[in-house]
Amino acid sequence: MWHFKVPLWMAYLLLLFCGLAYSCGSAEYEINGECCPMCTPGTRVYKHCTEYTSTSCVPCIQKSFVDVPSSLSHCLPCIVCDPAMGLKTERVHPHL
């Protein structure tokens, strides 16, 4: 029978590397043990991903925004919605 004596610092190092290997990518977020793709700027999370489905994203409603890829389930309100500041409305949905 083989017996290995592993120094404690090696065990900690192994655990650290195992934890780092499982972290989500830079364009993903972790929820319920899954790494989900973030929504693109101008959209918000409608449904988080599952083992079998990807993240569902919907556009922000008028006078709200998200300017970076994110896992936000609500868009942020515009304090000043000024087209001169780069605000773009791709499409206004009549029912939102």
C-alpha positions in Angstrom: 0.0 0.0 0.0 1.3 3.5 -0.9 1.3 6.2 1.6 1.9 9.8 0.6 2.7 12.6 3.1 1.8 15.9 1.5 3.0 19.0 3.2 0.1 21.3 4.4 1.2 24.2 2.2 1.0 21.9 -0.9 -2.6 20.9 0.0 -3.5 24.6 0.3 -1.9 25.3 -3.0 -3.8 22.5 -4.7 -7.1 23.8 -3.3 -6.3 27.3 -4.5 -5.6 26.1 -8.1 -8.7 24.0 -8.2 -10.8 26.9 -7.1 -9.2 29.2 -9.7 -9.8 26.6 -12.5 -13.6 26.7 -11.8 -14.1 30.5 -11.8 -16.2 32.0 -14.5 -14.8 33.9 -17.5 -14.6 37.6 -17.7 -17.9 37.8 -19.8 -19.7 35.5 -17.5 -21.3 35.6 -14.0 -21.9 32.8 -11.5 -25.4 32.0 -10.3 -26.7 28.8 -8.8 -23.4 27.0 -9.6 -23.6 27.9 -13.3 -21.4 30.3 -15.3 -23.9 32.4 -17.3 -23.0 34.7 -20.2 -23.6 38.4 -19.4 -26.1 40.5 -21.2 -24.8 43.0 -23.7 -24.9 46.8 -23.1 -28.5 48.1 -23.6 -30.0 44.9 -22.3 -30.8 43.2 -18.9 -31.2 39.7 -17.7 -34.7 38.4 -18.2 -33.9 34.8 -17.2 -30.6 33.4 -15.8 -29.0 30.5 -17.6 -29.4 26.9 -16.5 -27.5 23.8 -17.2 -29.5 23.5 -20.4 -30.3 27.1 -21.5 -28.3 30.3 -22.0 -29.1 33.7 -20.3 -32.2 35.4 -21.7 -31.7 39.1 -22.2 -34.3 41.8 -23.1 -33.7 45.5 -24.1 -33.8 48.2 -21.5 -37.0 50.2 -21.6 -37.1 53.9 -22.5 -35.2 56.2 -20.2 -33.1 53.4 -18.7 -29.8 51.9 -19.6 -26.9 49.5 -19.0 -23.7 50.6 -20.6 -21.5 47.6 -19.9 -21.9 43.8 -20.2 -23.7 42.8 -17.0 -25.8 40.4 -15.0 -28.2 43.1 -13.9 -31.9 42.1 -13.9 -33.0 45.7 -14.0 -31.7 48.6 -16.1 -30.5 51.8 -14.5 -32.7 54.9 -14.7 -31.4 57.7 -16.8 -31.1 60.9 -14.7 -30.4 62.9 -17.9 -31.3 61.1 -21.1 -29.3 63.2 -23.5 -28.5 62.0 -27.1 -25.5 64.3 -27.0 -24.0 62.1 -24.2 -24.2 59.0 -26.4 -27.7 57.8 -25.6 -29.1 55.7 -28.4 -32.5 54.3 -28.7 -32.4 51.3 -31.0 -36.1 50.6 -31.0 -38.9 51.8 -28.7 -41.3 49.0 -27.9 -44.9 50.3 -27.9 -46.0 48.0 -25.1 -43.2 48.7 -22.6 
